[in-house]
Amino acid sequence: MLRHFIHYSIHFLVPILIAFWFFKDHRLRVALILLAGILIDVDHFWANPMFDPQRCSVGFHLLHSYWAIALYCILPFFKNTRLIGLALIIHIIADSVDCLLM
């Protein structure tokens, strides 16, 4: 239960806190962009079974692969992709913490 609370808190609470703390002029817009990082979970639809509570997403799913994560880490260095990169990194951190708590 605690594992899921921590996992989903990072997915949803952390992006909102970052938006409200660091982006005061554009809180709502930034919060929505950061929350949109959850969209990379679309790759779970290609897995069989789609959801396995004992499977670590990181390194298993296509958009959670190490190559994808390397790309996500490059995105924040460019102004146009900074928020998207941050959103994806927050998502990967949430999934990594979940893997560690298994």
C-alpha positions in Angstrom: 0.0 0.0 0.0 2.8 2.4 0.9 4.6 1.5 -2.3 1.6 2.6 -4.4 1.1 5.8 -2.4 4.7 6.8 -2.9 4.6 5.8 -6.6 1.5 7.8 -7.4 2.4 10.7 -5.2 5.6 11.1 -7.4 3.5 10.8 -10.5 0.9 13.4 -9.5 1.8 15.4 -6.5 5.5 16.2 -7.4 4.6 17.7 -10.8 2.0 19.9 -9.2 4.4 21.0 -6.4 7.1 21.8 -8.9 4.8 23.8 -11.1 3.4 25.8 -8.1 6.8 26.3 -6.5 9.1 27.1 -9.4 6.7 28.4 -12.1 4.5 30.9 -10.3 3.6 32.8 -13.5 2.5 29.8 -15.4 1.5 27.3 -12.7 -1.5 25.7 -14.4 0.1 25.4 -17.8 3.3 23.9 -16.4 1.4 21.6 -14.1 -0.6 20.2 -17.0 2.6 19.7 -19.1 4.4 17.9 -16.2 1.3 15.8 -15.5 1.2 14.8 -19.2 4.4 12.8 -18.6 2.1 10.0 -17.5 1.3 9.5 -21.2 4.4 7.5 -21.8 2.6 4.7 -20.0 0.8 4.1 -23.3 3.6 1.5 -23.9 2.0 -0.7 -21.3 -0.8 -1.5 -23.8 1.8 -3.4 -25.9 2.9 -5.7 -23.0 1.4 -9.1 -22.2 0.0 -9.0 -19.6 -0.7 -5.3 -19.8 -0.3 -4.8 -16.0 1.9 -6.9 -13.8 2.3 -5.5 -10.3 5.6 -7.4 -9.9 7.1 -6.2 -13.1 9.5 -3.2 -13.2 8.5 -0.8 -16.0 12.0 0.6 -16.3 14.0 -1.3 -18.9 10.9 -3.4 -19.8 8.6 -1.2 -21.8 9.7 0.6 -25.0 9.1 4.2 -23.7 10.8 3.1 -20.4 13.9 1.7 -22.1 17.3 2.9 -21.2 17.7 4.4 -24.6 14.5 6.4 -24.1 15.6 7.5 -20.7 18.9 8.8 -22.1 16.9 10.9 -24.6 14.7 12.2 -21.8 17.8 13.3 -19.9 18.9 15.4 -22.9 15.6 17.2 -23.4 15.9 19.6 -20.4 19.0 21.1 -21.9 16.9 22.7 -24.7 14.5 25.5 -24.0 11.7 24.1 -26.3 11.8 20.7 -24.7 12.7 21.5 -21.1 9.3 20.9 -19.5 8.6 17.8 -21.5 12.0 16.4 -20.5 11.3 17.2 -16.9 7.9 15.6 -17.1 9.4 12.4 -18.5 12.2 12.3 -16.0 9.8 12.7 -13.1 7.8 9.8 -14.6 10.9 7.6 -14.8 11.9 8.6 -11.2 8.4 7.5 -10.0 8.7 4.2 -11.8 12.3 3.7 -10.6 11.2 4.2 -7.0 8.4 1.8 -7.5 10.9 -0.8 -8.8 13.1 -0.2 -5.8 10.2 -0.7 -3.4 9.2 -4.0 -4.9 
